[in-house]
Amino acid sequence: MGERLKFIGWGTENSGLDEAERNLLFGFLADRLGIEPRLVAPPRLADIGLSPSRVVPPAAMAHLFTTDPYERCLHTYGKSYPETVRAFARDFANAPDLVAIPASEADVTQVMEWASGANVAIIPFGCGSSVVGGVEPDIGDRYVGAVSLDLRRFDRMVEVDRSSRAARIQGGMRGPAIEAALKPHDLSIRHYPQSFEFSTLGGWIATRSGGHFATLYTHIDDFVQSTRTVTPQGTLETRRLPGSGAGPSPDRLIIGSEGALGVITEAWMRLQDRPRFRGGAVFGFPDLFAAARAVRAVVQSGLYPSNLRVIDNQEAGIYGVNDYQETILMLAFESADHPVEAWTKRAIELIQDNGGRRHPDDSAAQAWRTAFIRMPYARELTVPLGVINDTFETAVTWDKFEEFHTAVSAATAQAIEEATGRPGTVSTRFTHVYPDGPAPYYTFNAQGTPGRLIEQWRHIKTRASDALITAGGTITHHHAVGRDHMPWYRLQRPALFGKTFDAAKSVLDPARILNPGVLAD
């Protein structure tokens, strides 16, 4: 897998923003937030004091575990804002006692059986890119210890069925490795979340991940043909079928379960032929609402572009796409079967009919695409400077969108001033769009107070969440909801659904081995 993953920050060791990217980031901090930028070295492994492990596995199983300090630190946190703050403060009090690195389902079962009898919590771990507190072993006093169960050895493409366009893939395989293995077959899953390079198939399924593509098939739900999950009560494997009307779908129990029901060891995934035909264009609008009207026209036309992404004036300026002067709309089509000129032409007509100014080239789209992939590297530079930065995603119907956006943006801006005593920035983009509504994704930045960053962040995030629910949106759109938000089944689902999920949990895991970010209460 190349270099080791950072235990603080994004990506692998010795990776990060280059000088030009740092200069753009530091310019934003100075000009918009009044922060004097400087480079602050992250903590070293030698700076971290870890508590001794509280549990010891049986000697016959010792080869499945490690207490290596790097591994324990790596498995303590995901990539959420409060986790990063605590990591830079050298607070690794919740480090797992052990890291399990099984090589087979038999190993997973063995670990689960021991943990059940020893009252040890198990937290499944793919690549640690969770941004909602989903992997931290914060178990309180309900368990005698915690094990982070790492799926890195479940990294194989087991089988490819070219005629059905499907593949059987192990749950610990990362995005780039999956695509590399499928390329000789001229196939692709076509699922590209922002975390693509540092996330796994099992993680995508467990968190109901969403890809970059803006319309039609983009969510991981669309691609799952069947799943195989090892639970404390046995293996739950669904049938591999193109479709079934035989009652509720058992895969839907696993997709989005966030590691609470078991360990996803493999899945059959629906694939796509790799595209050969492409088309697209970039447009400017004076503001987000003007662009939204054009987006609605296209998404309700049935053309289904592969990309129909919007970034507002503020976000375009922050990431160096332009000088804050316009909202950018990016349109793209692709096909493995046929030219896309007719679809592209009609979409361009709809966008221009709604006031879009077509750019002469795609330089704005290229600049945004690069910035989008590189964004996660910024946090390890901004957190030590006291910057509060985070995102929240939602979805809302078209009839409510303008009022919704106005209310949520205002509430977030007000919350920033309440929490910090200073103005900050709130920007928006559409990550996905549907015939019945857009999926706005908000980013906020503020100058915080060292020692109070998590408190201030929580105030802002809570006020924003309250506002978007009140205005008719959802607390999230295509990511997990873990500890850094709230347990999803209590937040937005009917109370009876929560009891139903608890019942499934009690059947599959009578000893309550759980992902504490989901069901700890």
C-alpha positions as a printed NumPy array, in Angstrom:
array([[  0.   ,   0.   ,   0.   ],
       [  2.997,   2.319,  -0.153],
       [  3.656,   4.802,   2.64 ],
       [  1.917,   4.553,   5.986],
       [ -1.233,   6.531,   6.687],
       [ -0.799,   9.579,   8.905],
       [ -2.112,   9.101,  12.413],
       [ -2.879,  12.847,  12.428],
       [ -4.09 ,  14.435,   9.227],
       [ -5.13 ,  13.252,   5.797],
       [ -3.396,  10.808,   3.514],
       [ -0.023,   9.167,   3.837],
       [  3.056,  10.341,   5.654],
       [  5.043,  13.003,   3.769],
       [  1.978,  14.065,   1.742],
       [  0.09 ,  17.352,   1.952],
       [ -0.593,  20.651,   0.234],
       [  2.154,  21.99 ,  -2.014],
       [  3.518,  25.543,  -1.741],
       [  1.023,  27.069,  -4.168],
       [ -1.899,  25.403,  -2.388],
       [ -0.608,  26.558,   1.009],
       [ -0.246,  30.119,  -0.261],
       [ -3.845,  30.115,  -1.494],
       [ -5.058,  28.741,   1.851],
       [ -2.99 ,  31.178,   3.895],
       [ -4.189,  34.071,   1.745],
       [ -7.78 ,  33.152,   2.522],
       [ -7.061,  32.888,   6.254],
       [ -5.401,  36.302,   6.313],
       [ -7.83 ,  38.164,   4.045],
       [-11.147,  36.666,   5.16 ],
       [-10.588,  35.537,   8.751],
       [ -7.83 ,  37.878,   9.927],
       [ -5.548,  35.007,  10.923],
       [ -1.802,  35.345,  10.599],
       [ -0.75 ,  32.126,   8.845],
       [  2.252,  30.076,   9.828],
       [  3.323,  26.462,   9.639],
       [  2.956,  24.434,  12.831],
       [  4.549,  21.   ,  13.011],
       [  2.092,  18.224,  13.924],
       [  2.706,  16.038,  16.988],
       [  5.144,  13.189,  16.524],
       [  4.457,   9.66 ,  17.614],
       [  7.068,  10.11 ,  20.356],
       [  4.976,  12.976,  21.776],
       [  1.977,  10.722,  22.448],
       [  1.623,   9.02 ,  25.798],
       [ -0.598,   5.953,  25.533],
       [ -2.15 ,   4.141,  28.466],
       [ -1.201,   0.469,  28.815],
       [ -3.552,  -1.964,  27.162],
       [ -6.29 ,  -3.099,  29.557],
       [ -6.916,  -6.448,  27.9  ],
       [ -4.778,  -9.372,  26.772],
       [ -6.043, -11.808,  24.128],
       [ -5.548, -15.558,  24.49 ],
       [ -2.065, -16.69 ,  23.536],
       [ -3.415, -18.757,  20.648],
       [ -4.844, -15.577,  19.098],
       [ -1.99 , -13.21 ,  19.871],
       [ -0.815, -13.19 ,  16.233],
       [ -4.059, -11.445,  15.219],
       [ -3.421,  -8.409,  17.417],
       [ -0.903,  -5.631,  17.863],
       [ -0.266,  -3.011,  20.541],
       [  2.194,  -1.105,  18.362],
       [  1.968,   2.616,  19.338],
       [  1.598,   3.781,  15.734],
       [ -1.268,   1.357,  15.111],
       [ -3.032,   2.332,  18.317],
       [ -2.725,   6.03 ,  17.469],
       [ -3.83 ,   5.497,  13.863],
       [ -6.956,   3.687,  15.058],
       [ -7.919,   6.247,  17.694],
       [ -9.427,   8.89 ,  15.436],
       [-11.093,   9.459,  12.105],
       [-10.909,  12.79 ,  10.288],
       [-13.641,  14.896,  11.888],
       [-12.941,  18.39 ,  13.177],
       [-13.133,  17.662,  16.943],
       [-11.04 ,  14.528,  16.515],
       [ -8.347,  16.553,  14.754],
       [ -8.384,  19.163,  17.523],
       [ -7.933,  16.485,  20.19 ],
       [ -5.217,  14.76 ,  18.156],
       [ -3.221,  17.992,  17.88 ],
       [ -3.689,  18.429,  21.638],
       [ -2.009,  15.007,  21.982],
       [ -5.131,  13.579,  23.628],
       [ -5.197,   9.884,  22.793],
       [ -7.004,   8.781,  25.948],
       [ -9.442,   6.692,  23.907],
       [ -6.817,   4.765,  21.95 ],
       [ -7.864,   1.144,  21.388],
       [ -6.292,  -1.358,  23.704],
       [ -5.586,  -3.652,  20.769],
       [ -5.684,  -3.459,  16.999],
       [ -6.852,  -6.672,  15.34 ],
       [ -5.674,  -7.308,  11.781],
       [ -7.475, -10.495,  10.703],
       [ -6.663, -12.22 ,   7.427],
       [ -9.798, -14.357,   7.069],
       [-13.42 , -14.582,   8.112],
       [-12.42 , -17.32 ,  10.52 ],
       [-10.077, -14.821,  12.174],
       [-12.886, -12.251,  12.421],
       [-15.19 , -14.821,  13.995],
       [-12.505, -15.843,  16.46 ],
       [-11.936, -12.238,  17.514],
       [-15.662, -11.652,  17.943],
       [-16.175, -14.783,  20.014],
       [-13.345, -13.852,  22.362],
       [-14.522, -10.238,  22.637],
       [-18.098, -11.284,  23.407],
       [-16.974, -13.421,  26.328],
       [-14.437, -10.876,  27.581],
       [-16.807,  -7.855,  27.414],
       [-14.53 ,  -6.087,  24.934],
       [-15.978,  -3.657,  22.371],
       [-15.128,  -4.07 ,  18.688],
       [-15.044,  -1.153,  16.255],
       [-14.684,  -2.048,  12.556],
       [-12.049,   0.056,  10.766],
       [-11.584,   0.446,   7.026],
       [ -9.167,   3.28 ,   6.336],
       [-10.042,   5.811,   9.043],
       [-11.496,   8.495,   6.774],
       [-14.714,   8.865,   8.795],
       [-15.586,  12.523,   9.364],
       [-18.338,  11.92 ,  11.926],
       [-16.565,  10.261,  14.843],
       [-17.423,   6.779,  13.658],
       [-14.179,   4.96 ,  14.49 ],
       [-13.035,   6.403,  17.831],
       [-13.054,   3.728,  20.588],
       [-14.887,   5.955,  23.087],
       [-16.514,   3.166,  25.096],
       [-16.985,   4.76 ,  28.513],
       [-17.21 ,   2.261,  31.35 ],
       [-19.52 ,  -0.26 ,  29.662],
       [-16.63 ,  -2.439,  28.491],
       [-13.323,  -3.534,  29.93 ],
       [-11.493,  -2.58 ,  26.757],
       [-11.727,  -1.849,  23.034],
       [-10.414,  -3.501,  19.871],
       [-10.194,  -1.713,  16.537],
       [-10.713,  -4.383,  13.884],
       [ -8.798,  -3.39 ,  10.743],
       [ -9.847,  -4.876,   7.382],
       [ -6.63 ,  -4.032,   5.514],
       [ -5.921,  -7.702,   4.716],
       [ -9.345,  -8.094,   3.08 ],
       [ -7.981,  -6.394,  -0.02 ],
       [ -8.632,  -8.724,  -2.959],
       [-10.764,  -8.703,  -6.064],
       [-12.085, -12.244,  -5.611],
       [-14.08 , -12.73 ,  -8.797],
       [-15.256, -10.792, -11.864],
       [-18.379, -11.749, -13.807],
       [-17.923,  -9.84 , -17.073],
       [-21.191, -10.999, -18.643],
       [-23.272,  -9.744, -15.701],
       [-20.996,  -6.743, -15.145],
       [-20.407,  -7.603, -11.493],
       [-17.487,  -8.326,  -9.2  ],
       [-17.006,  -9.959,  -5.827],
       [-14.75 ,  -7.656,  -3.816],
       [-13.393,  -7.899,  -0.287],
       [-14.476,  -5.183,   2.137],
       [-11.03 ,  -3.803,   2.933],
       [-10.077,  -2.997,  -0.664],
       [ -9.456,   0.712,  -1.279],
       [-10.901,   2.706,  -4.144],
       [ -7.779,   2.996,  -6.327],
       [ -7.007,  -0.725,  -5.97 ],
       [-10.572,  -1.624,  -6.945],
       [-10.434,   0.475, -10.107],
       [ -6.97 ,  -0.836, -11.008],
       [ -8.196,  -4.424, -10.714],
       [-11.277,  -3.726, -12.843],
       [ -9.472,  -1.788, -15.578],
       [ -8.199,  -4.884, -17.457],
       [-11.851,  -5.947, -17.745],
       [-12.791,  -2.492, -19.078],
       [-15.115,  -2.099, -16.085],
       [-15.589,   0.341, -13.212],
       [-17.798,   0.677, -10.151],
       [-18.074,   4.366, -11.061],
       [-18.194,   5.347,  -7.386],
       [-15.83 ,   8.163,  -6.472],
       [-16.385,   9.75 ,  -3.048],
       [-14.075,  12.589,  -2.029],
       [-12.294,  10.068,   0.204],
       [-11.857,   7.642,  -2.735],
       [ -8.091,   7.265,  -2.31 ],
       [ -8.311,   6.56 ,   1.428],
       [-11.549,   4.647,   1.896],
       [-12.691,   1.066,   1.401],
       [-15.561,  -0.809,  -0.159],
       [-16.792,  -1.949,   3.252],
       [-16.651,   1.614,   4.496],
       [-18.629,   2.866,   1.502],
       [-21.358,   0.318,   2.164],
       [-21.43 ,   0.795,   5.94 ],
       [-21.787,   4.562,   5.608],
       [-24.066,   4.704,   2.54 ],
       [-21.457,   6.716,   0.724],
       [-22.17 ,   9.014,  -2.224],
       [-19.913,   9.434,  -5.241],
       [-18.918,  12.467,  -7.282],
       [-21.485,  11.875,  -9.985],
       [-24.337,  14.285,  -9.548],
       [-27.334,  12.452, -10.981],
       [-28.708,   8.962, -11.576],
       [-26.391,   6.14 , -10.345],
       [-23.995,   7.621,  -7.808],
       [-24.841,   6.336,  -4.322],
       [-23.293,   3.088,  -3.172],
       [-26.824,   1.719,  -2.701],
       [-27.195,   1.672,  -6.49 ],
       [-24.201,  -0.622,  -6.936],
       [-24.602,  -3.23 ,  -4.183],
       [-25.774,  -6.581,  -5.553],
       [-25.262,  -8.609,  -2.375],
       [-23.317,  -8.414,   0.883],
       [-21.569, -10.795,   3.244],
       [-21.327,  -9.679,   6.876],
       [-19.758, -11.521,   9.794],
       [-21.728, -10.952,  12.993],
       [-21.273, -12.348,  16.518],
       [-24.184, -14.696,  15.778],
       [-22.877, -15.959,  12.461],
       [-22.504, -14.87 ,   8.842],
       [-25.285, -12.909,   7.176],
       [-25.006, -13.338,   3.397],
       [-27.61 , -12.068,   0.954],
       [-28.42 , -13.641,  -2.393],
       [-26.817, -12.261,  -5.521],
       [-29.725, -11.229,  -7.753],
       [-30.476,  -8.366, -10.156],
       [-33.598,  -7.621,  -8.133],
       [-36.167,  -9.144,  -5.834],
       [-39.615,  -8.29 ,  -4.544],
       [-39.536, -10.886,  -1.788],
       [-40.206,  -8.601,   1.14 ],
       [-37.822,  -6.046,   2.683],
       [-34.297,  -6.103,   1.256],
       [-31.803,  -7.628,   3.703],
       [-28.995,  -5.621,   2.051],
       [-30.76 ,  -2.461,   3.17 ],
       [-30.255,  -3.591,   6.759],
       [-26.484,  -3.612,   6.218],
       [-26.094,  -0.598,   3.908],
       [-25.747,   2.406,   6.2  ],
       [-25.546,   0.365,   9.413],
       [-22.228,   2.082,  10.221],
       [-20.501,  -0.999,  11.617],
       [-23.108,  -1.596,  14.318],
       [-24.346,  -4.969,  13.083],
       [-21.164,  -6.711,  12.012],
       [-18.129,  -6.613,   9.74 ],
       [-18.719,  -6.39 ,   5.989],
       [-16.113,  -8.78 ,   4.623],
       [-17.12 ,  -8.781,   0.967],
       [-19.81 ,  -7.762,  -1.49 ],
       [-20.869,  -8.409,  -5.037],
       [-20.96 ,  -5.027,  -6.77 ],
       [-22.725,  -3.963,  -9.962],
       [-20.265,  -2.494, -12.435],
       [-20.304,  -0.139, -15.404],
       [-18.448,  -0.296, -18.707],
       [-15.713,   2.33 , -18.73 ],
       [-16.864,   5.453, -20.619],
       [-15.541,   6.226, -24.102],
       [-17.644,   9.259, -25.005],
       [-17.671,  12.512, -23.055],
       [-19.012,  16.028, -23.33 ],
       [-19.676,  19.019, -21.13 ],
       [-19.408,  22.746, -20.479],
       [-18.905,  25.275, -17.673],
       [-21.184,  28.219, -16.939],
       [-21.222,  31.302, -14.734],
       [-24.206,  32.77 , -12.901],
       [-24.515,  35.921, -10.794],
       [-25.654,  33.937,  -7.746],
       [-26.658,  30.537,  -6.432],
       [-30.408,  30.948,  -6.937],
       [-29.962,  31.739, -10.634],
       [-27.809,  28.656, -11.064],
       [-30.297,  26.538,  -9.107],
       [-33.077,  27.37 , -11.558],
       [-30.911,  26.14 , -14.426],
       [-30.011,  22.986, -12.514],
       [-33.66 ,  22.229, -11.875],
       [-34.451,  22.568, -15.578],
       [-31.729,  20.086, -16.505],
       [-32.35 ,  17.557, -13.764],
       [-36.074,  17.46 , -14.506],
       [-35.456,  16.984, -18.242],
       [-34.481,  13.313, -17.941],
       [-31.076,  13.912, -19.541],
       [-29.171,  12.576, -16.493],
       [-25.746,  14.192, -16.838],
       [-22.901,  12.508, -15.008],
       [-22.042,  15.82 , -13.393],
       [-24.243,  18.79 , -12.616],
       [-22.332,  20.465,  -9.834],
       [-22.68 ,  24.031,  -8.568],
       [-20.339,  26.046,  -6.339],
       [-21.504,  29.434,  -5.102],
       [-19.604,  32.727,  -5.363],
       [-18.098,  32.387,  -1.901],
       [-16.839,  28.853,  -2.398],
       [-15.488,  29.665,  -5.85 ],
       [-13.445,  32.49 ,  -4.346],
       [-12.214,  30.555,  -1.331],
       [-10.802,  27.777,  -3.506],
       [ -9.296,  30.059,  -6.129],
       [-11.7  ,  29.19 ,  -8.942],
       [-12.499,  32.887,  -9.446],
       [-12.466,  36.12 ,  -7.464],
       [-15.837,  35.582,  -5.756],
       [-17.63 ,  37.184,  -8.715],
       [-19.883,  34.349,  -9.878],
       [-21.415,  30.99 ,  -9.116],
       [-20.029,  28.173, -11.264],
       [-22.101,  25.389, -12.813],
       [-20.242,  22.369, -14.189],
       [-21.986,  20.072, -16.66 ],
       [-20.664,  16.743, -17.937],
       [-21.981,  13.714, -19.797],
       [-20.332,  10.36 , -20.414],
       [-21.235,   7.038, -21.989],
       [-19.58 ,   3.737, -22.785],
       [-22.051,   3.064, -25.585],
       [-22.866,   6.159, -27.639],
       [-21.818,   9.74 , -28.394],
       [-23.305,  12.277, -25.996],
       [-23.435,  15.396, -28.182],
       [-27.249,  15.481, -28.421],
       [-27.712,  15.262, -24.653],
       [-24.976,  17.829, -24.05 ],
       [-26.443,  20.235, -26.586],
       [-29.915,  20.09 , -25.044],
       [-28.591,  20.597, -21.523],
       [-26.553,  23.605, -22.675],
       [-29.701,  25.075, -24.221],
       [-31.606,  24.665, -20.948],
       [-28.818,  26.252, -18.92 ],
       [-28.445,  29.197, -21.275],
       [-32.221,  29.674, -21.383],
       [-31.972,  30.151, -17.614],
       [-29.247,  32.791, -17.816],
       [-26.045,  30.75 , -17.794],
       [-22.959,  32.403, -19.345],
       [-20.941,  29.688, -21.017],
       [-17.216,  29.772, -20.316],
       [-14.853,  29.464, -23.294],
       [-13.037,  26.524, -21.653],
       [-13.189,  24.195, -18.672],
       [-10.388,  25.808, -16.628],
       [-12.778,  26.689, -13.798],
       [-13.946,  23.074, -13.611],
       [-10.368,  21.811, -13.601],
       [ -9.411,  24.233, -10.818],
       [-12.382,  23.164,  -8.727],
       [-11.761,  19.455,  -9.316],
       [ -8.202,  19.754,  -8.057],
       [ -9.243,  21.827,  -5.048],
       [-12.017,  19.371,  -4.209],
       [ -9.678,  16.384,  -4.021],
       [ -7.037,  18.312,  -2.07 ],
       [ -9.35 ,  19.973,   0.481],
       [ -8.907,  17.392,   3.264],
       [ -5.185,  18.145,   3.513],
       [ -5.898,  21.704,   4.684],
       [ -7.208,  20.833,   8.141],
       [ -3.854,  19.735,   9.542],
       [ -2.587,  23.248,   8.718],
       [ -5.601,  25.213,   9.949],
       [ -6.436,  23.475,  13.236],
       [ -3.135,  24.496,  14.921],
       [ -3.949,  28.113,  13.964],
       [ -7.289,  28.009,  15.775],
       [ -9.434,  27.844,  12.65 ],
       [-12.872,  26.281,  13.03 ],
       [-13.73 ,  24.619,   9.749],
       [-16.348,  22.014,   8.954],
       [-19.099,  21.025,   6.573],
       [-22.652,  19.782,   6.788],
       [-24.726,  18.291,   4.042],
       [-28.421,  18.148,   3.46 ],
       [-31.149,  17.712,   0.877],
       [-34.405,  19.606,   0.426],
       [-37.226,  19.777,  -2.099],
       [-37.115,  22.435,  -4.811],
       [-40.184,  24.278,  -3.525],
       [-38.398,  24.983,  -0.219],
       [-34.872,  25.531,  -1.474],
       [-34.543,  29.323,  -1.651],
       [-36.167,  29.926,   1.729],
       [-34.23 ,  26.991,   3.157],
       [-30.856,  28.25 ,   1.919],
       [-31.487,  31.764,   3.182],
       [-32.459,  30.522,   6.636],
       [-29.631,  27.99 ,   7.011],
       [-26.932,  30.378,   5.784],
       [-28.144,  33.138,   8.115],
       [-28.401,  30.802,  11.111],
       [-24.889,  29.468,  10.526],
       [-23.4  ,  32.934,  10.134],
       [-25.164,  34.076,  13.318],
       [-23.96 ,  31.   ,  15.19 ],
       [-20.367,  31.763,  14.186],
       [-20.624,  35.248,  15.675],
       [-22.332,  33.92 ,  18.814],
       [-19.622,  31.323,  19.327],
       [-16.544,  33.343,  18.425],
       [-17.514,  37.018,  18.586],
       [-16.288,  37.434,  15.006],
       [-17.753,  36.979,  11.52 ],
       [-16.773,  33.943,   9.504],
       [-17.605,  32.529,   6.093],
       [-20.42 ,  30.255,   4.948],
       [-20.304,  28.804,   1.438],
       [-22.41 ,  26.322,  -0.489],
       [-22.226,  23.819,  -3.294],
       [-24.593,  21.252,  -4.777],
       [-23.057,  17.807,  -4.499],
       [-26.006,  15.957,  -6.07 ],
       [-29.285,  16.97 ,  -7.631],
       [-32.546,  15.117,  -8.087],
       [-35.753,  15.843,  -9.985],
       [-37.443,  16.681,  -6.667],
       [-34.656,  18.693,  -5.046],
       [-30.968,  19.572,  -4.623],
       [-28.424,  18.359,  -2.073],
       [-26.749,  21.537,  -0.768],
       [-23.434,  21.082,   1.044],
       [-22.324,  23.882,   3.355],
       [-18.836,  24.811,   4.53 ],
       [-18.107,  27.236,   7.351],
       [-14.847,  28.819,   8.491],
       [-14.209,  30.944,  11.571],
       [-11.422,  32.16 ,  13.807],
       [-11.797,  30.268,  17.05 ],
       [-10.329,  30.543,  20.508],
       [ -7.606,  28.056,  21.47 ],
       [ -8.856,  25.878,  24.295],
       [-12.488,  26.443,  23.261],
       [-12.424,  25.196,  19.67 ],
       [-14.596,  22.11 ,  20.172],
       [-17.089,  24.012,  22.321],
       [-17.357,  26.739,  19.674],
       [-17.546,  24.21 ,  16.847],
       [-20.339,  22.338,  18.606],
       [-22.368,  25.525,  19.051],
       [-22.093,  26.335,  15.339],
       [-22.824,  22.788,  14.208],
       [-25.817,  22.445,  16.533],
       [-27.377,  25.739,  15.441],
       [-26.873,  24.869,  11.786],
       [-28.393,  21.406,  12.287],
       [-31.406,  22.851,  14.103],
       [-31.918,  25.394,  11.326],
       [-31.816,  22.937,   8.461],
       [-34.227,  20.522,  10.143],
       [-36.629,  23.364,  10.965],
       [-36.439,  24.574,   7.358],
       [-37.358,  21.145,   5.989],
       [-34.011,  19.531,   5.158],
       [-32.241,  16.41 ,   6.358],
       [-29.366,  16.401,   8.843],
       [-27.164,  14.584,   6.322],
       [-27.417,  13.473,   2.754],
       [-24.994,  10.707,   1.906],
       [-22.538,  10.26 ,   4.764],
       [-22.716,   8.499,   8.083],
       [-23.982,  10.378,  11.109],
       [-21.787,   9.009,  13.972],
       [-20.957,  10.448,  17.339],
       [-20.054,  13.92 ,  16.112],
       [-23.655,  14.46 ,  15.021],
       [-26.181,  12.203,  16.762],
       [-27.27 ,   8.596,  16.392],
       [-29.177,   8.765,  13.108],
       [-31.94 ,   6.406,  14.128],
       [-32.873,   8.72 ,  17.027],
       [-32.478,  11.966,  15.13 ],
       [-34.661,  11.69 ,  12.064],
       [-36.325,   8.327,  11.889],
       [-39.616,   7.394,  13.564],
       [-39.123,   6.234,  17.143],
       [-40.454,   2.808,  16.232],
       [-37.703,   2.45 ,  13.633],
       [-35.115,   2.959,  16.373],
       [-36.67 ,   0.145,  18.373],
       [-36.695,  -2.065,  15.285],
       [-33.006,  -1.442,  14.681],
       [-32.254,  -2.14 ,  18.325],
       [-34.092,  -5.443,  17.967],
       [-31.935,  -6.388,  14.972],
       [-28.861,  -5.444,  16.975],
       [-29.901,  -7.622,  19.895],
       [-30.365, -10.636,  17.593],
       [-27.078, -10.237,  15.719],
       [-25.044,  -9.149,  18.743],
       [-26.525, -10.248,  22.058],
       [-23.394,  -9.098,  23.884],
       [-23.841,  -5.593,  22.391],
       [-20.494,  -5.427,  20.609],
       [-20.985,  -2.168,  18.842],
       [-19.653,   0.806,  17.034],
       [-20.052,   3.309,  19.89 ],
       [-20.488,   6.167,  17.442],
       [-23.848,   4.74 ,  16.427],
       [-25.635,   3.046,  19.289],
       [-23.929,   4.146,  22.498],
       [-26.638,   5.655,  24.66 ]])
